[in-house]
Amino acid sequence: MYVIVTIPAFNEQECLRETVMEIKQAMEAAGFDSYGILVQDDASTDDTSQIAAEVATYVYRNERHLGLAGTFREEIRNCLHHGADIIVHTDADGQYPARHIPDMIQKIQAGYDLVVGSRFVGGTRYGNSRVRAIQNILFSRLMRILSGFPITDVTSGFRAMNRRTAERIVIRSQFTYTYEQYFQAAFLKLAIAEIPIDGRKTRASKLVRNSFDYGFHAAKDIFRHYCAWTNRR
C-alpha cells in the first residue's frame, strides 16, 4: 500500500525541514519503503517552497492563501492524484511526533477508515495552552453528544485515512476541516478510531487571533455542519 504523509505549510521555513526529516526517520525505522511526503505550500512569503523542494517527494503551491480548510482540500486532491492508498495528515510545526505515524497506518490497515491522534487519552500530553486544552475538551464533548461517537480530541490535525474515506468526504468549510471531516465520517458510519499521542508545545496558531476568536468560529462551524448533515440524513 502506498502511503502519503501530507503537510500544509504557511511560512514554515523555521521548522519544515526538521519535521520532514523526523517523518522520514519514523517511516524508515518502521520498515515502510512505499511512501511519499507531500507539502502543500499555502502561498508562503518565505523560503517554505524552496525547503520543501529539497526534502519532500511532492510539492504544491497554492496560487493564493487559502487557509487551513482550503489547503486541506488541495492536499487530499493531490494525494489521490498520486495514488495514495493511505493518507496521513500532520502539521509542519512539529506538534505531532512522527513516531506515532506507523501506529496510525497499522490501524488503517486493520480496517479503520479514519484514525485520529488524541492528546487526551492514556496519560498523554496536550502540549499547548490550558485555555485551548479546555476548549478542545468542551468541543469534543459537544461533538460526542451531536454525533454519538466517543471522540476525545476533535481538534487534532494528526489524522490518517484510507483512500475510500478521502474520496467520500468533501470538505466545504472555510475555517477548518477537523469538525466537518469528523461529522461526515460519523454520519457515513465509517469506522473511526483514536490512538494516544503526546502533543508538543508549538508557536501561536496562525488560524485565529486568540482563543476567544477560535472558540467563536469553532462553535459556529460545529453547529453549521451538524445542521447540514442531519438535514441530509
N, C-alpha and C positions, 0 to 999 in steps of 0.2 A: 504494500500500500504506500502511495506517495503522500508524504506529509509536507505541508507548507506552514511554516510559522510566520505569521504576518504581524507587522508593526506599523502603527500610524505614527508619523513623526512631524512635528511642527517646531522648528527651531530647536532641535535636539542635538546640536553638534557636540555638546559637552559630554553626553553620555551614550550616544547611539553606538559608537564603536565597541565600547565595553559591553553593552547589552547584547549585541550580536555575537561577540566572541564568547560570552557566557553561554548563550544558546547553543553554539556550535560545540562547545566542550561538553555540555549536558547530553546532547544528542549522540555524540560520538562515544561518550563514556557508556551510554546505554545500548550501544550497538546499532543505532539507526544509521543506515547509509543512504537510504532513499528519501531524502528530504531536501527542501529548499527554504530560503528565508526571503520574504518579500517585504520591502519597505515602501510604504505609501507616503510620500512627502506631501504634506498639505500646504503647498506654496510657501515653503520656508524662505526666509530672507538671509539666512546664514549659510554655513557650509554643509548642511544636512545632506543634500543630494550628492555632493561630492564624496562624503564619507560613506554614504550608503552604497555608492557605486564601487567602492573599494572592498566592502565586506559582505554585501548581500548578494543573493542569487538573482533576484529581480528587483528593479527599482522603477517606481512610477511616481510622477509628479502631477498634482492637481494644477490645472491652469489658474485657478483662483482658490482662495482659502475657503474650504467647505465646512470646517468644523468637524467635531468628533463623529457625528452620525453620518454625515455625507462622506467622510473619508472611509468609514467602515464599509459603506455600500461599495465604494470603489475597490477596497481591499478584497472583499468577497468575490466580486465580479472577476477581478484579475486572478485570484487563486483558482477559481473554477476554470478560467480560460487556460491555465497552465496544468490542468488535470489533477488537481488535488483531490485525494480520497478523504483526507482528514485535514482540517484547518485548525490551527491553534492561534488564538489571538492574544497578544500580550502588549505591554506598554514599553515605550522607548526609554523611559526614565529609570528602569531597573527596579521598579516597585515590587515586581513579582519574580522571585528567584527561579531561574531556568531549571533548576534541578527537579522541579515538580512537573515539568512538561512530559517526560516519559510516563509518569503515573497517569496523566490525563489521557495520553494516547492509548494506554492499555485499557482504560475504562471504555473508550470509544470502540476499541477492538473487541471488547467483551459484550458489546451490543447496545451501549447507551448512545443516544442521539446528541445530547448536549451535556457537557461536563463543565462545571464552574469551580474555580479555585476559591475556597471560602477561608476568610481570615477570622472566623468566629466559631470554629469547631475544633475539638481535640486539643484545647490548650494553646491554640495558635496566637499569633501576634498581629494586630491590625497595622501598626506602624505609624499611621498618621494621627492627626489631632483628635482629642477626645470628643470635640463637638461633632466632627464628621463621623466618628465611630457611633455616637448616639443616633445621629441622623440615619446612618446605614441600618442600625438595628431596628429603628422605628419603621423605616420604609420596608424593610424585609418582612416585618410582622404584618404590615398592611398588605403587602403582596401575597403573603400566605393566606390571609383572610379572603382576598379577592380571587385568587387563583386556585386555592385549595391544595397547593403544593408546598411542602415544608422546606423552603429555601432559607438560608441564614445570611447570605451575603449577596444581595441583589445588585449592588453597585460594582461588584468585582468585574474588571475588564479582562480577567485572566480566564479564558474560555476555550474549549475545544469542541468541535462539532464534526459530524460526518458530512459527506457530500450531499446526501439527501436533505439534511437539515438546512444546509447553506442554500440549496436550491428552493426549498419550500418557504423559508422565512424571508420576507422582503421588508426591509426597514424603511419607514416613511418619515420617521421623526426628524426634526431639525435640531434637537437638543442632544440626546444621547441614545445609543442603541440598546443599552442594557435592559431597561424595563420592557421595551417593545419586543425584543427578542425573547425574553423570558415569558411574557404573556402569550405570544404566538406559540411557543413550544408547549406551554401548559395546555392551552386551549386545543391545540392539534393533537394532544395526548401523546407527545413524544416522550421518550424515556430520558429523564433528567437526573443527573447525579452531581454531588459535590465531593471534592476532596479537600482535606485540610492543608492550608498553605500558611507560611509566615510572610506577612507583608513588611516591606521596608519603608522607612520614612523617606519621603521624597520632597521635591520642591512644591511650591504652591500650585494649585490647579490652574490650568490655562482655559478651562471650560467656563468658569464663572468668576465673578469678582470676589465673593466671600461665601461663607457657609449659609448665610440667610438667603442670598440670591440662589444658591444651589437648592436649598430646601423648597423655595417657591416654585422653581422650574421643575423640580423632580415631582412634587405633589401634582402639579398640573399635568405633567407627562403621564403619570400613573393613571389618573382618572380618565384622561382622554383616551388612552389605549384600552383601558378596561371597558369603557362605554363602546368604543369602536368594535372590539372583539365580541362582546356579549351580544351586540346587535347582529353580528354575522353568524352566530351560533345557531 
